[in-house]
Amino acid sequence: MELPQELAALSAAVTERVRTLVDACPERRDLVHGDLLHGNVLVSPDARRVEAVLSWKCSVRGDFLYDAVLLDTIADAAAAAGVAVTGGIIMATGGWYWLDPSVALIIACHALALLRKVLARLRSAI
């Protein structure tokens, strides 16, 4: 079966791009957890140390940055959910417009606090 010309060209372009990306992959492979959600990470009572990481059923060998990207994506989704709920409350009440910037400010404050903690940990690891 022969592909239409546009589809064949697209397929060739995708194949070439994937080859380029594979060539750019690092040779180093680490253990990637793949499911670092709050239920799978136990922290110390003061939340300064990770005490245990549970549920390794989704683990694979790969780039360790996968877990970092997953956590960032989850954080973005949580922030988006907060904004969506706020929008729903504003719409339902017909006028609590002060709520939107208030929630945005709270999210920004927590994001900055998290960024400070991450940078401090990265500096101490060097």
C-alpha positions as CSV (number, residue, x, y, z in Angstrom):
1,M,0.0,0.0,0.0
2,E,1.5,3.3,-1.0
3,L,1.0,6.4,1.2
4,P,-0.3,9.7,-0.3
5,Q,2.6,12.1,-1.1
6,E,1.9,14.5,1.7
7,L,1.7,11.7,4.3
8,A,4.9,10.1,3.0
9,A,6.7,13.4,3.2
10,L,5.4,13.9,6.8
11,S,6.4,10.4,7.7
12,A,9.9,11.0,6.4
13,A,10.2,14.3,8.3
14,V,9.0,12.7,11.5
15,T,11.4,9.8,11.1
16,E,14.3,12.1,10.5
17,R,13.4,14.3,13.5
18,V,13.2,11.2,15.8
19,R,16.6,10.0,14.6
20,T,18.0,13.5,15.4
21,L,16.5,13.4,18.9
22,V,17.8,9.8,19.5
23,D,21.3,11.0,18.5
24,A,21.0,13.8,21.0
25,C,20.0,11.5,23.9
26,P,22.7,11.1,26.6
27,E,24.4,7.8,27.0
28,R,24.0,8.0,30.7
29,R,20.9,6.2,32.0
30,D,19.6,6.5,35.6
31,L,16.8,4.9,37.5
32,V,13.7,7.0,36.9
33,H,10.9,6.5,39.4
34,G,8.1,7.7,37.0
35,D,5.4,8.3,39.7
36,L,6.8,10.8,42.3
37,L,3.4,11.9,43.6
38,H,2.8,12.9,47.2
39,G,1.6,9.4,48.2
40,N,4.9,7.8,47.1
41,V,7.3,10.1,48.8
42,L,7.7,10.1,52.6
43,V,9.4,13.1,54.1
44,S,10.8,13.8,57.5
45,P,8.5,15.5,60.1
46,D,10.1,18.9,59.4
47,A,9.8,18.3,55.6
48,R,13.6,18.9,55.1
49,R,14.6,15.4,54.0
50,V,13.1,12.6,51.9
51,E,12.9,9.6,54.1
52,A,11.6,7.0,51.6
53,V,10.4,6.7,48.0
54,L,7.7,4.0,47.6
55,S,6.0,2.2,44.7
56,W,8.6,1.6,42.1
57,K,6.3,-0.2,39.7
58,C,6.5,2.6,37.1
59,S,10.3,2.8,37.2
60,V,12.5,2.6,34.1
61,R,16.0,3.4,33.1
62,G,16.4,6.7,31.4
63,D,17.1,10.4,31.9
64,F,16.7,11.4,35.6
65,L,15.2,14.7,34.5
66,Y,12.0,12.9,33.6
67,D,11.0,12.9,37.3
68,A,11.8,16.6,37.6
69,V,9.7,17.4,34.5
70,L,6.8,15.2,35.8
71,L,6.8,17.1,39.1
72,D,6.9,20.4,37.3
73,T,3.9,19.3,35.1
74,I,2.0,18.2,38.2
75,A,2.7,21.6,39.9
76,D,1.5,23.4,36.8
77,A,-1.7,21.3,36.7
78,A,-2.3,22.0,40.4
79,A,-1.9,25.8,39.8
80,A,-4.2,25.6,36.8
81,A,-6.8,23.7,38.9
82,G,-6.7,26.4,41.5
83,V,-7.2,29.1,38.9
84,A,-10.1,27.1,37.3
85,V,-11.8,26.7,40.7
86,T,-11.4,30.4,41.4
87,G,-12.9,31.2,38.0
88,G,-15.8,28.9,38.8
89,I,-16.4,30.6,42.1
90,I,-16.3,34.0,40.5
91,M,-18.8,32.9,37.8
92,A,-21.1,31.2,40.3
93,T,-21.1,34.2,42.7
94,G,-21.4,36.7,40.0
95,G,-18.9,39.1,41.4
96,W,-16.1,37.9,43.8
97,Y,-13.6,39.3,41.4
98,W,-11.1,40.0,44.2
99,L,-10.6,36.2,44.5
100,D,-8.8,35.8,41.2
101,P,-5.8,38.0,42.0
102,S,-5.7,36.8,45.6
103,V,-5.3,33.2,44.5
104,A,-2.8,34.2,41.9
105,L,-0.8,35.9,44.6
106,I,-0.9,32.9,46.9
107,I,0.2,30.6,44.1
108,A,3.1,33.0,43.2
109,C,4.2,33.2,46.8
110,H,4.3,29.4,47.1
111,A,6.1,29.1,43.8
112,L,8.8,31.6,44.9
113,A,9.2,29.8,48.3
114,L,9.6,26.5,46.4
115,L,12.1,28.0,44.0
116,R,14.2,29.3,46.9
117,K,14.2,25.9,48.6
118,V,15.2,24.2,45.3
119,L,18.0,26.6,44.6
120,A,19.3,26.3,48.2
121,R,19.4,22.5,47.9
122,L,21.1,22.7,44.5
123,R,23.8,25.0,45.9
124,S,24.4,22.8,48.9
125,A,24.8,19.7,46.7
126,I,27.6,21.3,44.7
